[in-house]
Amino acid sequence: MNYRELFQAYDGLVGIGNLRGLTLNLAIVKNKNKMAELIKEVEESYKVTDSYKEFEEKRVEICIKHATKDKEGNPEISEAKEYVFTDAERTKFDRAIKKLSKEYQEDIDFRQNQLKELAELEEKGVDFSYITIKEKDLPREISTEQLDALYFMIK
């Protein structure tokens, strides 16, 4: 199992809901708790720094300031989920972002490196031995979605 699969398995277990059976639920809880510890370690190692958060807040302020506004004065957002700019405002926006990026270049580089490392980590194997269950421990009333979330645990 690699980290990406671990993250997906955890999300699946969190979302499966009201299944019955002591053996099944004990295995789910134990696996979720073990997974949560590993995920917390990864999140702590790759969390966003306060200075990068500050950069992002200022970047969004610049986007909003220079974006085209709708009738209510809200910034227009394209179908691609990007701010919309007139040509004149785009030039002002580009200058402001360039200046801001220079000011926070070290923080930007650090964050980009974190994201690169995280992407590489997702493909690495993780030392995780999970609790398995037997098919007979599954409830008769189970949805395909729930079964899919549990599939990695079934012997």
GIDALIN-V752372 format. One record per residue. N is the residue number from 1. RES is the residue in one small letter. PSI is psi in degrees with one decimal (none if undefined). BURIAL is b if it has 16 or more other C-alpha atoms within 10 Angstrom, else e. D_LAST is the distance of its C-alpha to the last C-alpha in Angstrom with 2 decimals. Layout:
n: {N/N}
res: {RES/RES}
psi: {PSI/PSI}
burial: {BURIAL/BURIAL}
d_last: {D_LAST/D_LAST}
This chain:
n: {1/2/3/4/5/6/7/8/9/10/11/12/13/14/15/16/17/18/19/20/21/22/23/24/25/26/27/28/29/30/31/32/33/34/35/36/37/38/39/40/41/42/43/44/45/46/47/48/49/50/51/52/53/54/55/56/57/58/59/60/61/62/63/64/65/66/67/68/69/70/71/72/73/74/75/76/77/78/79/80/81/82/83/84/85/86/87/88/89/90/91/92/93/94/95/96/97/98/99/100/101/102/103/104/105/106/107/108/109/110/111/112/113/114/115/116/117/118/119/120/121/122/123/124/125/126/127/128/129/130/131/132/133/134/135/136/137/138/139/140/141/142/143/144/145/146/147/148/149/150/151/152/153/154/155}
res: {m/n/y/r/e/l/f/q/a/y/d/g/l/v/g/i/g/n/l/r/g/l/t/l/n/l/a/i/v/k/n/k/n/k/m/a/e/l/i/k/e/v/e/e/s/y/k/v/t/d/s/y/k/e/f/e/e/k/r/v/e/i/c/i/k/h/a/t/k/d/k/e/g/n/p/e/i/s/e/a/k/e/y/v/f/t/d/a/e/r/t/k/f/d/r/a/i/k/k/l/s/k/e/y/q/e/d/i/d/f/r/q/n/q/l/k/e/l/a/e/l/e/e/k/g/v/d/f/s/y/i/t/i/k/e/k/d/l/p/r/e/i/s/t/e/q/l/d/a/l/y/f/m/i/k}
psi: {131.9/174.7/-39.1/-44.1/-36.8/-46.2/-43.6/-41.7/-41.5/-48.6/-39.5/-43.0/-36.5/-33.8/5.3/-25.5/-146.7/75.6/149.1/153.2/121.5/-49.4/-45.7/-51.1/-33.4/-44.2/-42.2/-49.0/-44.8/-44.7/-43.9/-42.7/-42.8/-42.0/-41.9/-37.5/-46.4/-42.1/-40.0/-41.0/-44.2/-45.5/-40.8/-39.3/-27.3/21.5/155.4/134.1/157.8/-37.7/-32.5/-37.6/-41.2/-43.9/-47.5/-41.6/-44.6/-36.7/-44.1/-40.0/-42.2/-42.4/-48.8/-41.8/-41.0/-8.9/152.4/139.4/148.8/-173.4/-28.4/-1.4/10.2/147.5/140.0/139.2/131.9/171.9/-26.4/8.5/37.2/150.7/146.9/134.6/147.7/166.2/-42.3/-44.4/-30.8/-40.8/-44.9/-42.2/-48.2/-42.4/-44.2/-41.0/-39.2/-43.7/-46.2/-42.0/-37.8/-41.6/-34.7/21.5/-42.4/-41.2/-38.6/-46.9/-42.0/-45.1/-42.0/-37.5/-41.3/-46.7/-36.4/-46.6/-40.2/-42.1/-40.0/-39.8/-38.3/-28.3/-12.0/148.5/149.4/138.0/91.8/113.6/116.0/158.8/133.1/162.9/163.4/155.3/-33.7/-17.6/-6.5/142.8/153.2/-33.8/96.3/136.3/162.6/-39.4/-43.6/-42.8/-41.0/-39.6/-30.8/-11.2/-39.1/-19.4/-12.9/128.1/none}
burial: {e/e/b/b/e/b/e/e/b/b/e/b/b/e/e/b/e/e/e/e/e/e/e/b/b/e/b/b/e/e/b/b/e/e/b/e/e/b/b/e/e/e/e/e/e/e/e/e/e/e/e/b/e/e/b/e/e/e/b/e/e/b/b/b/e/b/b/b/b/e/e/e/e/e/b/b/e/e/e/e/e/e/b/b/b/e/e/e/b/b/e/b/b/e/e/e/b/e/e/b/e/e/e/b/e/e/b/b/e/e/b/e/e/b/e/e/e/b/e/e/e/e/e/e/e/e/e/e/e/e/b/b/b/e/e/e/e/b/e/e/e/e/e/e/e/b/b/e/b/b/e/e/b/e/e}
d_last: {15.19/18.86/20.87/21.27/17.54/17.45/20.42/18.96/15.68/18.05/20.33/17.66/16.66/20.39/21.13/18.78/21.13/21.47/18.25/18.54/16.61/17.01/13.48/12.40/15.63/15.62/12.42/14.09/17.37/16.34/14.65/17.70/20.09/18.84/18.86/22.26/23.72/22.92/24.18/27.28/28.06/27.96/30.06/32.56/32.95/33.59/35.41/38.60/41.79/44.54/46.93/44.64/44.23/48.04/48.29/45.99/48.07/51.26/49.86/49.00/52.48/54.04/52.04/53.18/56.75/57.17/55.10/56.89/57.08/56.78/59.37/57.88/57.96/54.21/53.05/52.10/48.58/47.90/45.12/43.51/43.46/46.28/49.61/52.56/55.73/59.20/60.41/62.68/60.05/57.50/59.96/60.40/56.65/56.05/58.73/57.38/53.79/55.09/57.04/54.14/51.77/54.29/54.50/50.73/49.99/48.51/46.11/45.16/44.52/42.43/40.26/39.89/38.80/36.23/34.79/34.76/32.94/30.40/29.79/29.33/27.03/24.69/23.99/23.55/20.34/19.61/18.68/15.95/13.14/11.19/9.78/6.15/6.04/5.47/7.09/10.18/10.56/11.47/15.24/16.94/19.05/17.07/18.54/17.31/18.10/16.07/12.98/13.68/14.01/10.63/8.75/8.20/6.51/3.83/0.00}
